[in-house]
Amino acid sequence: MAEPERQQPPLSEEEQEQARAAIDESAAAAPGMLFAVVNGNGTLARGSGAVSATKLPATGEYQVLFNRTINRGAFLSTIGLSADAGQSPPGEIIVNLRVGTTNGVFVQTSDSTGKDADRSFHLAVVLP
């Protein structure tokens, strides 16, 4: 039996305003690559073009906002630590455009059994 499809939590009006305010119109049309490295607690460790990372209320759910429109790009991600040493516990990751934005990515992480788990991750956005 297939599991029911999960839905992203909706953005509040305030969150939609924050997402729109993060867009730098002068950079909107430039091709290239953006990235974010996000800690398991939702803090942005480092990035290029990433303006914020947020841990959403549900276990393993995050949003990352970038300074330009990314809805025509490709999202690549992997579980990984932000530190320069150590090893991350194994896990899985799913990424998609953040509902209600054109500059946000929704990230869902889980452990290697598929159970929702907070995991740090690396995210790249490739823009045409």
ABEGO torsion letter per residue (X at the ends): XBBBBBBBBBBBAAAAAAAAAABBAAAAABBEBBBBBBBAAGBBABEBGBABBBBBABBGBBBBBBABBAAABBBBBBBBBABABEBBBBBBBBBBBBBGBAABBBBBBBBAAGBBBBBBBBBBBBBX
